[in-house]
Amino acid sequence: LEDIAHPRARAAALGAVAAPLALGDGRKPEQYDIVVEAAGDAAALGFAVQSTAANGVLTVVSIHLGTTTPVPLHQAYYKGISIHTGRVHARASVPAVLECIACGKLQPEAVTHR
C-alpha cells in the first residue's frame, strides 16, 4: 500500500499488488501473515499493526525519528504478533544476493529507496 503513484507503479511492474494506502479515507486493514512498514509514519505503523494477522510478523524497516512513537502494543500483544525492527545485518546475505543477480533472478536496477 502506497499513496505516491510512482513507487506504487514501480511495485506493480515488479509483480506486487499495489494500491493506495489512503489512511485518511478510513480504510479497514486486511489481515496478512507478514507485514512490512516502510513509511516512517506513526499512523502507518498503527495501520501495520492492525494489518498483521494473529501470530503474524511485522517488520519495521523505516526510521521513526520522533522522541517517542506511539505503538499500539496492546493490539500487538493480544494478536500475538512479532515485531522486528533494526538495521539488517546484510553481510551474511551478500553471497546469496550476488548469486541472484548473476543468474538473473534479481535485477538490482529495480531496487530503490525512494
Backbone bond lengths (Angstrom), bond angles and torsions (degrees), N, CA, C in turn:
res aa  C-N    CA-C-N  psi(-1)  N-CA   C-N-CA  omega(-1)  CA-C   N-CA-C  phi
1 L - - - 1.451 - - 1.516 108.67 -
2 E 1.313 115.40 128.66 1.462 120.81 -175.27 1.523 108.15 -154.05
3 D 1.332 116.32 131.42 1.458 120.35 179.85 1.521 113.59 -82.93
4 I 1.319 118.97 -23.12 1.459 122.14 -177.56 1.533 108.41 -86.17
5 A 1.330 116.36 126.66 1.464 121.77 -171.50 1.528 113.40 -61.84
6 H 1.346 118.44 -42.79 1.469 120.43 -174.92 1.536 112.64 -60.81
7 P 1.340 119.32 -51.88 1.468 117.61 178.90 1.526 112.15 -65.97
8 R 1.329 116.91 -30.92 1.463 119.95 178.49 1.536 109.95 -65.37
9 A 1.335 116.82 -42.44 1.466 120.92 178.01 1.523 110.89 -65.81
10 R 1.331 116.51 -39.07 1.468 120.91 178.58 1.531 110.38 -63.48
11 A 1.318 117.01 -42.53 1.465 121.03 178.54 1.529 110.76 -63.61
12 A 1.324 116.68 -42.31 1.462 120.69 178.55 1.527 111.02 -63.19
13 A 1.332 116.84 -39.33 1.466 120.59 178.72 1.526 111.95 -63.97
14 L 1.328 116.28 -26.93 1.466 120.76 178.34 1.534 112.12 -87.87
15 G 1.337 116.25 0.35 1.460 119.68 176.21 1.515 115.70 104.38
16 A 1.326 117.84 1.71 1.473 120.60 -179.86 1.528 109.92 -79.24
17 V 1.303 115.66 152.30 1.455 120.76 169.66 1.524 105.18 -84.66
18 A 1.325 116.98 110.60 1.460 121.57 -171.79 1.521 109.90 -117.18
19 A 1.334 115.33 131.42 1.460 121.53 179.73 1.519 108.46 -144.34
20 P 1.331 117.34 159.87 1.470 119.28 176.51 1.529 110.90 -63.69
21 L 1.321 116.05 143.90 1.461 121.15 176.18 1.523 110.16 -71.69
22 A 1.319 116.68 -48.80 1.469 123.38 173.51 1.528 112.93 50.30
23 L 1.339 116.50 51.95 1.466 119.64 179.24 1.528 111.91 -59.07
24 G 1.321 117.32 -36.26 1.454 120.91 -177.79 1.516 113.93 -69.91
25 D 1.321 117.43 -12.76 1.463 121.01 -178.74 1.520 112.64 -88.08
26 G 1.336 117.70 4.80 1.465 120.33 -179.76 1.519 113.02 73.19
27 R 1.305 116.78 25.97 1.471 122.14 -179.20 1.525 110.19 -57.71
28 K 1.323 116.97 132.55 1.461 121.77 175.14 1.520 108.06 -87.76
29 P 1.317 117.09 129.72 1.467 119.14 -177.00 1.526 112.55 -73.21
30 E 1.328 114.92 140.17 1.456 120.72 169.26 1.523 106.79 -80.87
31 Q 1.325 117.56 165.19 1.461 121.53 -177.81 1.525 110.16 -104.67
32 Y 1.344 115.48 131.23 1.457 121.96 179.55 1.522 109.36 -130.58
33 D 1.326 116.07 147.03 1.463 120.83 178.36 1.519 112.20 -70.85
34 I 1.325 116.63 -30.73 1.460 122.11 179.94 1.524 108.28 -128.75
35 V 1.334 116.91 126.41 1.461 122.12 -179.79 1.524 108.18 -130.80
36 V 1.340 116.13 138.97 1.459 122.07 175.83 1.520 107.83 -119.22
37 E 1.322 117.25 123.91 1.463 122.15 176.31 1.514 107.15 -102.59
38 A 1.338 116.14 119.36 1.458 120.70 -176.16 1.518 112.65 -127.57
39 A 1.319 118.32 10.66 1.465 121.05 -174.87 1.523 113.16 -85.39
40 G 1.313 117.75 -29.86 1.460 119.87 -177.27 1.511 112.93 74.64
41 D 1.304 116.28 26.19 1.458 122.83 -175.38 1.528 108.48 -123.90
42 A 1.319 117.64 136.03 1.468 120.99 -176.77 1.524 111.82 -60.22
43 A 1.337 117.32 -39.41 1.470 120.02 179.43 1.530 110.53 -64.64
44 A 1.333 116.58 -39.57 1.460 120.33 178.63 1.526 110.94 -67.16
45 L 1.332 117.14 -35.95 1.460 120.39 177.90 1.525 110.17 -65.01
46 G 1.320 116.88 -43.44 1.461 120.33 176.45 1.516 111.95 -61.27
47 F 1.337 116.01 -42.06 1.459 120.98 178.02 1.524 110.51 -64.14
48 A 1.330 116.83 -37.63 1.461 120.76 179.23 1.526 110.66 -64.27
49 V 1.336 117.68 -41.48 1.469 120.36 176.60 1.518 109.66 -61.83
50 Q 1.320 116.80 -44.07 1.471 120.51 178.81 1.526 111.33 -63.76
51 S 1.331 117.52 -31.12 1.461 122.27 -176.72 1.522 113.26 -82.67
52 T 1.317 117.15 -12.88 1.460 120.38 -179.35 1.524 109.33 -83.64
53 A 1.329 115.95 125.89 1.461 122.02 -178.82 1.525 110.49 -69.44
54 A 1.308 115.98 163.40 1.464 121.71 176.61 1.524 109.61 -53.78
55 N 1.315 115.99 133.69 1.465 124.13 -178.96 1.529 112.82 63.65
56 G 1.326 117.23 20.42 1.455 121.92 179.28 1.518 112.11 -86.83
57 V 1.331 114.59 -177.18 1.465 121.90 -178.16 1.522 108.74 -123.71
58 L 1.330 115.90 127.86 1.463 122.84 174.96 1.521 107.59 -112.21
59 T 1.331 116.12 121.16 1.451 121.12 176.79 1.523 108.30 -108.34
60 V 1.313 117.02 123.07 1.464 122.66 -179.78 1.522 107.00 -102.47
61 V 1.337 116.17 108.88 1.464 120.33 -178.19 1.523 111.85 -102.56
62 S 1.314 117.28 -5.16 1.459 120.85 179.70 1.526 110.20 -89.41
63 I 1.320 114.16 165.68 1.459 120.45 177.80 1.523 107.97 -106.09
64 H 1.304 116.35 123.46 1.468 122.24 176.40 1.525 106.46 -99.31
65 L 1.330 115.81 105.83 1.459 120.71 -169.56 1.521 115.06 -87.99
66 G 1.308 118.66 -4.03 1.456 119.68 179.37 1.513 111.59 -68.03
67 T 1.333 115.87 161.96 1.465 120.53 177.69 1.519 110.28 -60.01
68 T 1.320 116.03 -39.97 1.464 121.29 174.49 1.524 107.87 -133.73
69 T 1.308 115.52 151.20 1.463 121.76 176.44 1.517 107.55 -129.25
70 P 1.335 116.94 120.04 1.461 118.46 179.11 1.530 110.97 -68.62
71 V 1.314 115.35 128.88 1.465 121.86 178.16 1.525 106.90 -127.15
72 P 1.326 117.96 125.90 1.467 119.84 179.79 1.537 111.19 -74.56
73 L 1.321 115.57 72.62 1.460 120.64 -175.61 1.522 112.84 -63.81
74 H 1.336 117.08 -30.10 1.465 118.10 178.78 1.520 110.47 -62.68
75 Q 1.333 117.80 -40.93 1.467 121.03 176.81 1.519 110.50 -64.67
76 A 1.325 116.38 -45.18 1.462 120.65 -179.35 1.524 110.53 -60.90
77 Y 1.315 116.48 -41.42 1.460 121.13 -179.18 1.527 111.37 -64.85
78 Y 1.322 116.76 -50.35 1.460 120.34 -176.92 1.526 112.58 -67.61
79 K 1.327 117.12 -26.51 1.459 120.70 176.55 1.524 111.80 -85.33
80 G 1.328 116.47 -13.73 1.464 120.56 179.16 1.514 113.06 71.02
81 I 1.336 117.03 31.25 1.461 118.56 -177.92 1.529 110.93 -85.95
82 S 1.318 115.06 153.66 1.456 122.14 174.81 1.513 107.81 -101.78
83 I 1.319 116.54 130.89 1.463 121.53 178.83 1.519 108.12 -111.42
84 H 1.337 115.73 123.47 1.458 121.97 178.80 1.521 108.42 -114.52
85 T 1.312 116.13 133.38 1.453 120.73 177.45 1.523 108.84 -145.98
86 G 1.288 116.33 161.90 1.460 120.36 179.54 1.509 111.01 123.16
87 R 1.303 114.37 170.76 1.462 119.68 179.00 1.516 110.11 -75.73
88 V 1.318 115.02 146.72 1.454 120.61 179.62 1.530 109.94 -77.05
89 H 1.306 115.88 146.67 1.463 121.92 173.64 1.531 106.35 -93.80
90 A 1.318 115.47 81.37 1.460 122.33 -168.34 1.516 114.70 -71.74
91 R 1.313 117.97 -25.97 1.460 119.90 -173.31 1.531 112.01 -54.64
92 A 1.310 117.92 -39.84 1.461 120.76 -178.50 1.532 111.95 -67.19
93 S 1.333 117.39 -25.45 1.469 121.13 -177.64 1.524 113.38 -90.64
94 V 1.315 118.17 -12.65 1.466 121.14 -174.14 1.529 112.39 -56.39
95 P 1.333 121.93 -47.08 1.474 119.45 -179.44 1.534 112.89 -58.58
96 A 1.318 118.00 -42.09 1.474 120.61 179.84 1.521 111.08 -67.54
97 V 1.332 117.29 -38.68 1.464 120.67 178.47 1.526 110.19 -65.48
98 L 1.328 117.38 -44.44 1.464 120.39 178.43 1.526 111.51 -62.16
99 E 1.308 116.46 -36.63 1.468 120.56 176.77 1.536 110.40 -64.31
100 C 1.326 116.76 -41.18 1.473 120.55 177.78 1.523 111.66 -64.37
101 I 1.318 116.62 -36.92 1.468 120.74 177.15 1.532 109.65 -67.88
102 A 1.330 116.35 -45.07 1.460 120.82 -176.90 1.524 112.31 -63.13
103 C 1.327 117.08 -36.85 1.473 118.96 -177.88 1.525 112.46 -90.45
104 G 1.342 117.92 0.11 1.457 121.42 174.98 1.516 115.89 88.67
105 K 1.320 118.20 3.47 1.470 120.53 179.00 1.523 112.43 -74.34
106 L 1.317 117.20 -22.61 1.461 122.08 -179.26 1.520 109.06 -127.71
107 Q 1.317 115.39 126.00 1.461 120.96 175.69 1.529 107.15 -103.37
108 P 1.340 117.99 101.82 1.462 120.10 -173.70 1.514 113.59 -62.78
109 E 1.319 118.63 -23.12 1.465 120.05 179.25 1.531 111.48 -67.22
110 A 1.325 117.58 -16.32 1.456 121.44 179.34 1.531 112.32 -84.66
111 V 1.325 117.06 -12.88 1.459 121.45 -177.62 1.515 109.41 -88.07
112 T 1.315 116.65 131.92 1.458 120.81 -178.81 1.522 109.95 -143.81
113 H 1.288 116.18 160.11 1.453 121.70 175.53 1.532 110.46 -103.35
114 R 1.300 117.77 3.45 1.464 121.35 -178.11 1.496 110.78 -116.03
